[in-house]
């Protein structure tokens, strides 16, 4: 059987360059590759880096996020005209299958590929394909590693991406993890170690929703990777910063930076979306604990929460600069279908756009309470301009010397002068620039 897997092209946000499109490979599709490549012909086409070839495979699988659903439907239609069966899966199908127009795809895959795709392929071969397949809860032993050796590494900035878990134990209203179909499970430590060996580098990016969702597991894992002398980055919830033992283990095992969802410095905004693990009065305590260990912080903020006003933007900027937050990722609050936030806003009549292409955290698709739509959008753009101005890059320079090289690389070459860096990547390949960035940022380690 000939199986084709497709990643539709993402829509860049105003501050993004094509580096974003080439950042990392789609691990979900690479997992499916690994499940079937021994017995079937499997092809993966990532539209972010190559055009889709509309040939005639036996089965097409499309990974769908909310903003790529309209494009995924068009892609499916072209294949279905040829008589090809098309499966839609991914985060949006798992959390909001009810938003998919009837008949847009032959099959909807709800949940993990490990619990659905073998049945899909078998049923297609037997001529009894169903319209929807749902995954039962998985254990860590069930998770299949991605096919890292299947990649064309020159097309990606970083291929050193590894996941240690699926999902998150918290259920913040605006996050996909508040959807009923989402679960949280850690992988077997030995399997993660095998993935680390497979990527073939000492610099690893753990791309879990919450790397420290189960602190006991995380501590055991960190002890296991200690002898490997890695340099690594991960995303954690803020409560991890109050666990001294965990932070010490992170520092000793080579943690370079932590992505943390602060979301807002206003307690009213945080409590309004049930971000129960965040306590704004302890933010600076957490930041100091992380910085003392020479670890950078990539702080995520969501603007447009119900406690936010136009004054939120300058107040947040001042706070970021004062606390020398190394990197910042900003978002406009986006009520993803399937989340608790979407259900609440829809019931309140606050959803003003059903164009899912706009649901990428860079557009205002609902009625804000504390400001106008224009004020929210312009404030969002202003934050990025100000954070990555040369003046504020200088003001946020880390006090600890260890992360300064990585800090300057990210702030200058990725954010401030990203267009130049992207042009350089196109000349010498994204892989080589990624390796150079790893080398330069890791010298002081």
SULDAUR-V184032 format. One record per residue. N is the residue number from 1. PSI is psi in whole degrees, 0 to 359 (NA if undefined). Layout:
[[N/PSI] [N/PSI]]
//
This chain:
[[1/144] [2/115] [3/128] [4/130] [5/135] [6/132] [7/109] [8/155] [9/133] [10/161] [11/125] [12/146] [13/168] [14/328] [15/358] [16/150] [17/184] [18/349] [19/322] [20/322] [21/333] [22/14] [23/309] [24/155] [25/160] [26/99] [27/327] [28/314] [29/325] [30/333] [31/316] [32/322] [33/312] [34/333] [35/333] [36/352] [37/342] [38/333] [39/349] [40/160] [41/124] [42/131] [43/139] [44/125] [45/116] [46/109] [47/346] [48/336] [49/353] [50/151] [51/155] [52/135] [53/118] [54/70] [55/207] [56/76] [57/173] [58/330] [59/136] [60/134] [61/129] [62/128] [63/124] [64/125] [65/169] [66/319] [67/345] [68/359] [69/313] [70/320] [71/322] [72/323] [73/319] [74/319] [75/314] [76/320] [77/321] [78/322] [79/322] [80/332] [81/335] [82/1] [83/13] [84/136] [85/136] [86/129] [87/132] [88/128] [89/196] [90/181] [91/320] [92/320] [93/323] [94/321] [95/342] [96/50] [97/334] [98/345] [99/354] [100/125] [101/139] [102/133] [103/4] [104/329] [105/161] [106/325] [107/140] [108/129] [109/107] [110/112] [111/192] [112/147] [113/325] [114/333] [115/7] [116/319] [117/329] [118/321] [119/321] [120/311] [121/317] [122/317] [123/325] [124/318] [125/329] [126/1] [127/29] [128/43] [129/134] [130/166] [131/336] [132/139] [133/131] [134/136] [135/133] [136/161] [137/135] [138/156] [139/167] [140/330] [141/338] [142/342] [143/129] [144/134] [145/151] [146/158] [147/79] [148/326] [149/357] [150/348] [151/151] [152/95] [153/334] [154/343] [155/354] [156/146] [157/315] [158/125] [159/6] [160/41] [161/132] [162/140] [163/140] [164/351] [165/173] [166/133] [167/196] [168/143] [169/344] [170/161] [171/57] [172/139] [173/324] [174/355] [175/150] [176/335] [177/355] [178/353] [179/150] [180/335] [181/352] [182/148] [183/175] [184/129] [185/139] [186/149] [187/169] [188/135] [189/319] [190/327] [191/322] [192/320] [193/323] [194/321] [195/320] [196/318] [197/324] [198/326] [199/341] [200/34] [201/158] [202/356] [203/114] [204/138] [205/109] [206/121] [207/35] [208/157] [209/322] [210/97] [211/331] [212/32] [213/327] [214/94] [215/325] [216/314] [217/315] [218/318] [219/318] [220/320] [221/317] [222/322] [223/327] [224/327] [225/353] [226/311] [227/349] [228/345] [229/54] [230/165] [231/129] [232/162] [233/153] [234/168] [235/133] [236/162] [237/158] [238/332] [239/340] [240/333] [241/346] [242/2] [243/97] [244/318] [245/317] [246/314] [247/319] [248/319] [249/319] [250/312] [251/318] [252/332] [253/8] [254/22] [255/126] [256/318] [257/155] [258/127] [259/123] [260/131] [261/90] [262/322] [263/309] [264/153] [265/359] [266/120] [267/330] [268/320] [269/320] [270/314] [271/335] [272/344] [273/19] [274/44] [275/72] [276/339] [277/353] [278/128] [279/104] [280/330] [281/348] [282/7] [283/310] [284/329] [285/316] [286/317] [287/315] [288/319] [289/321] [290/314] [291/326] [292/333] [293/9] [294/24] [295/132] [296/160] [297/127] [298/104] [299/129] [300/132] [301/142] [302/122] [303/142] [304/7] [305/160] [306/344] [307/357] [308/149] [309/176] [310/334] [311/347] [312/324] [313/304] [314/327] [315/320] [316/318] [317/314] [318/319] [319/318] [320/313] [321/316] [322/324] [323/5] [324/47] [325/124] [326/315] [327/152] [328/135] [329/120] [330/149] [331/148] [332/132] [333/127] [334/116] [335/88] [336/132] [337/138] [338/345] [339/164] [340/325] [341/317] [342/314] [343/318] [344/314] [345/324] [346/319] [347/329] [348/357] [349/28] [350/352] [351/123] [352/357] [353/132] [354/11] [355/99] [356/343] [357/339] [358/356] [359/60] [360/24] [361/17] [362/9] [363/155] [364/110] [365/13] [366/172] [367/110] [368/157] [369/319] [370/2] [371/171] [372/166] [373/319] [374/317] [375/321] [376/313] [377/315] [378/325] [379/322] [380/314] [381/321] [382/320] [383/314] [384/318] [385/318] [386/317] [387/319] [388/24] [389/154] [390/322] [391/313] [392/337] [393/317] [394/319] [395/335] [396/5] [397/128] [398/142] [399/317] [400/131] [401/336] [402/316] [403/7] [404/320] [405/312] [406/322] [407/310] [408/322] [409/312] [410/309] [411/323] [412/308] [413/337] [414/309] [415/302] [416/313] [417/43] [418/326] [419/320] [420/315] [421/320] [422/319] [423/320] [424/319] [425/319] [426/332] [427/319] [428/7] [429/146] [430/325] [431/315] [432/320] [433/321] [434/317] [435/323] [436/318] [437/318] [438/316] [439/311] [440/317] [441/340] [442/0] [443/319] [444/349] [445/NA]]
//
